[in-house]
Amino acid sequence: MKKLTVPLLLIALALLLVAPTAFKSYGLYLLTYWLVFIIATMGLNLTVGYAGQKSLGHAAFFGIGAYTVAILMKAGLSFWIGLPAAALICFVVGLILGFPALRVQTIYLAFATLGFNTAVWLVMRNEEWLTGGTFGINNIARPEFFGISLEGNLAYYYFALATTLVLGFLQWGLLRSPWGKAFTALRDNPIRAESLGIDIRRYTLLSFAFGAVYAGIAGALFASLVQFIEPAPFTVGSSIMMYLMVVLGGPGYFFGPVLGAAVGVVLPEWLRFAQGWYLFVFGAAVVLLMIWLPDGLLSIPDRIKARKQAKQASAARAASAQAAAKGAQA
């Protein structure tokens, strides 16, 4: 399986580079939308899948990133100033949100982050002087990159793809660094991690902060993609959907967000043939996946491997018992 990984990744990258040229406007928009949610769920996967924290407030960071870029561009500043500003603000707010995780865990932490998401959403809806309230902010321009306009859907798709790949490589390096090992140790057993000298307070806060940065960057890309934002995409329901994407793809699997975002973004579009029933069909499909694959789609190879090893172990025990019986008879 590992020998096939690199060729499969190269084929997938080639498809992502070439196939979109044959897509029409809406298809390109949908693919870019998928890439945006891959970035957002990469951050949530770091917080939930690798560090083991329960967060239902990720859409708030997504919204903070979107509104930061929109407000700064409305004030006449460049997208390239708004993007790092969105990442920085989300990093600071993520650190602050991490403090409840130092005192409460599991369902209590989930409720705390849910309350945070609700509070941020209320600010977006009610502070019209800043966010435009329910009227939102429109005419959000797409940026230029070294004089190249990203206004077109295909150009913006390649920009989103490049951003996704860069952030993916950064997270890959992070997860293979001592920091990544500390995150997984925090998830598996916090008490043992602390006994090994890992500062669990520090890494708990950083898991929220780094996850928030990814969501903020995704929100910035989202704002320029749709070119109009209002509070609706940043509700608690959106946070739950992002959490679901992580769980469906496979929490703690590096490529989990790719599959999870595809299920959450692309699959509903494919199911629109069911017309008014498509949400029911989508919900039923998700429930069945959770029943059969509670560890996500990327757990399938591990489940197959575990079953194969169990059969081999069972056969070895049977052979050992048979040999012992023959020896006793002799």
N, C-alpha and C positions, 0 to 999 in steps of 0.2 A: 504493500500500500504506500509506504513512504517513497519508494522508487518512482511511483506514478505521480506523486504530489507536484513536483516541479513542472513536468510536462503539462499536467492538467491546468496549473496556474498560468502557464504561458499561453495555452489555448484560450483560456477564459479571458486573459488580458487582450489577446488578439481580437477576440469577438467584441469586447468592449470598445476597442479602438475602431474596428471596421464596420461592424453591423449597424451602428447608429446612423451611418451615412445613408442607409436605405429607409430610415424611418421618416414619417411625416412629423409635423409640428407637435401634435399631441403626444406621439410616441416618445419624442425627444424630451418633452416636458416630464413625462412619467418616469423615464429613466433617470433624469436629473433629480427628480423628487425622491426616487429610490436611493440615489447616492447620498443625498442630504440626510436621509434617515439612517443610512449605514453609519455616517459619521456620528450622529446623535446617539445611536444605540451602542456604538463602540465605547463611548464614554460611560453609558449606563452599565455596559457589560464589565467595564473595569471596576466600577463601584459595587455592582451586585454580584457578578459572576466570579471575579477574581478576589475582591476584598471581602465579599460576604456580607455587605451592608444592605439593608432593605430600604429602598428609596422609591417613593411615589411622587416625587417632586421634580422630575427631570424636565418636564415640559416648561416649568418656570424658567429654568436656565435657557432653554430653547427660545423662549419668548424674550428674555432679557437680551440675548444676543441679537435677535431680530430688531427689537425696538432700539437698541443702542445704535446699530448701523443706520436705521431709518431716521432717528432723531438727529444724529450727527450729519447725515447727508442732507437732511432738510435744512440744517443750519449752514449748509454750504461747504462742509468738509468732505474730504475724499473717502471713498469706500475703504481705501488702504489705511486710513487712520481709524475708521470705525471698526474694522475687523480685529486688529490687536486690542482696541479699547474694549470690545465685546468680550474677548478672551480674558483680559485682565479683570474686568468687573466680575465675570462669572467665577474666576479663580478665587477672588476675595469673598464673594457671597458663598461659594461652595465651602470654603474654609469655615465660615460662620455657621453654615448649616450642619457641618460635621460635628459641632460641639454637642448637640443632643445625642449623637451616637456614642459619646463617651460615657453617658449615663444610662441610656435605655437601648434596648436591642429588640430584634424581631418585630412583632406586630406593633409595639409601642413606637419604635423608630419609624415604621411605615406611616403611622398616624401623624407623627410629628412632621414628616416631610410632606404629607398630604396637606396639612394645615399651612405649611409654607407655600405650597403651590397655590392654594386658595387665596392666601393673602396677596401674593404677587399678581394673580389674575384680577383681583379686586382693584388693585392700583392701576393696572392697565385699563380696566373698564371705566373707572370713576375719575381718574386724574386727566380730564380732557385737555387741560392746558399743556400737558406734557405728551400724552399718548394719542390724543384725538378721541379717546373714549371709544364708543361703539362705532363712530364714524371712521376710525382708523387713520392711517397715514398712507397716502397713495403717491403715485408717480415716483417710486423708488427706482432710481436708475441702476442699470448694470454697469460694472466698472470697465475700465480699459486696463490692459496689461502690456506695459512697454509700448504704448501706442496702438496696440491691437484691440479693437472693439470687441467686447464680449456680449454685445446686444443680441446677436443672433442666438437662436436656441442651440444650434450645433456647437458654436464657439463656447457658450456657457456650459454646455454638457462636458466638453473637454476640460474646461477649467474646474468644474466640480469633480471630475474623475481624477485629475492631477492632485487636487487637494485631498481627496479620499486616499489616494495611494501614499502621499507624503505622510498624512496622519497615521495611516496604517503601519508604515515602516517605523515611525516614531514609537507607536505603541508596541510593536514587535520588539524593538530594542529595549523598551522599558520593562516589558514582561520577562525578558531574559537577563535583566540586570539584577543586582541584589535587591533593588526596590521591588521588582516584580515578585521575587521569591518571598519578600516580606509580606506582600499583599496576600499571596496564597497561604502563607503560614497564618496570617491573621484570620483568613476565612476558615481554615481547617480546624484550628484550635488556638484561640487567643491566649489561653493560660500557658500553653506550651511555648507559644511564640514569645511571650514575655519572659519566660524562664530561660530562653535562648538569647536574651539580650535585645530583642526587637522592641523598639519604642512603639507600642500599639497605639498610644495617643496620637503620635505624629503621623503614623501611616493611616489611621482612620480618617484624620482630617484631610490628608493628601488624596485619599481615594475619592472623597467627595469633590475636592478642588479640581483634580485632573479630569474627572468625569464631567464636571460642570464646564470646563474649558472646551471639551469636545462638543457639548451641547450648544455652547455659545457660538462657536464657529459655524456649526450647522445652522443655527438660527440666523446668523448673518447671511449665509448663502441662501437660505430660504427667503429672506426678505427681498433680496435682489432677484430671485427666481420668479416669485409671484408678483413682485412690484407693488403690492398692496398688503398691508397687515392690519389686523384688528384682533381683539382678544380671543375670539373663538378657537383658534388652533392651539391655544396654550392652557387649556382647562385641565382639571384633574383627569378627565377622561382620556386626554391625549397622553398624560403620564402613564396611565394604566395600559394604554395601547403600546407605548414604548417598552414598558416592562414585559408585556406579553410577547413582543418581538424578540426580546432577549431570551425569554424562557423557551419560545418555540424554536429559535435557532440553536440554542444550547448554551446556557450560562457557563462561563469559564472556558468556552471554546473560542479560539481566535476568530474563526470565520463564522461564528454563530450570528453576529449582526447582519452579515450578508444575506443569509437565508431567512433570518427572522424578519428583516426589513422587506424582503421580497414577498413573504407571506402577508405581511401587514399592508403593503403598498400596492404590489402588482396583482396578487391573487384576487382582491376584491374587484379589480377592473376586469379580470378574466371571467369572473362569475356574474358579470352584469347581464349575461344572456338570460339569467334567471329572472330578470326584471325586478319586480317587487319582492321577490323571494331571495335576492342575492345576499342580503345581510343574514338571513336565517341560514342559508347554505354555508356562508363563511363562518358563522358562529358554530354551526354543527361540525364543520371540518376542524376548527380549532379545538373543540372539546374532544373529538376523537383522537387528534394528535396528542393531546395532553394525557389521555387515558393510555394510549399505546406507547407513547414516547415521553414520559414525564421529564426526562433529562434533555429533551430537544432533538431536533432532526440530526444533528451531528453526533449524537450518541449512538447512532445505528452501527457504525463500524466497531465501536467498543463493545456494544451488546453482542454482535456476531462473534467477535474475538473471545469474549467472556464465555459464551455458550460453547465455542469450539474447545477452549481450555477446560471447561467443566466436563465435556464429553471425554477428552483425553485423560483427564484425571480419573474419571469414573472407570474408563477402560483399563487404566494402569492399576487401579485398586482391585478390579475384578481379576486381572491377570496375576497380581500378587497373591490374592486369596486362593486362586486356583493352584498356583505353584506351591503355596503353603500346604494346601490340602493333599496334593500329590506327595509332598515330602513327608507328611504325617502318615500317609498310607504305606510309604516305603519303610 
